[in-house]
Amino acid sequence: MDSKDALVVFEGTKIRRTWHDEQWFFSVVDLVAVLTDSANPNNYWKVLKHREPQLVTICNQLKLPSADGKYYNTDCVNTENAFRLIQSIPSKKAEPFKRWLAKVGYERVQEIEDPELAQKRMKEIYKLKGYSDEWIEKRVRGVAIRDELTDEWDKRGVSSKQDYSILTAEISKATFGLTPSEYKRLKGLESENLRDHMDDIELILTMLGEATTTRFTRDRDSLKFPELRNDAKDGGDVAGATRKDIEGKLGKSVVSSNNYLETPEKVKRIDNKKKSIE
């Protein structure tokens, strides 16, 4: 199997998946087998499709390995549509997922009414993952700066995902010498969020590049896409110059393949080192 094809195990059952269009897609039949007690998940899926034909529209035909070792076109869904599929399965095993989806939906409505709740929940999630309070504050601030920039782009006619990607890549390339996709490859990431794997300096430089781009765009009152692209490069250049200055004094590159996360073991090592110095 290709390195981007893999099996994920859930409750002892193997679910085939494949990497496609920058995201994971999962075998529908395998999901059905996990979420039901059906002796014939293929038939279960066939009946379900007949009962709810709209489910066919959320599937992609992608090649997955079968028991005979050969690859066949298979109905697959991405993560979002996997949750949509779960809602259509009347099963005790699917019920916890349905309750969780209802809870998440309710929380989202609350966050729309009170945006501060979203920030609070985001901090709680990062803390549970083991990130330090200091890192979390920088990450949250970075989200606000990014939102301010994208709001400015929205006002000036940027609408397509491709345009956002191009402008973001300009900032990143000028700041770090790498586009976001190149940076993710350097860090060995696939679907993960690049910024969640940056250390403090990487986050700060990212914020500097985006905040400066916002300032240039406003002060220059840029409207056309080439102008916005020039602002993005100039904003990144400012952050890039700062990066090079830091690297010159550090004597090493700021751009790192490390995936930042302060695990308890790492914190313990740092504390022990401090004690030995004291």
Order of alpha helices (4+ residues) and beta strands (2+ residues): beta-beta-beta-alpha-alpha-beta-beta-alpha-alpha-alpha-alpha-alpha-alpha-alpha-alpha-alpha
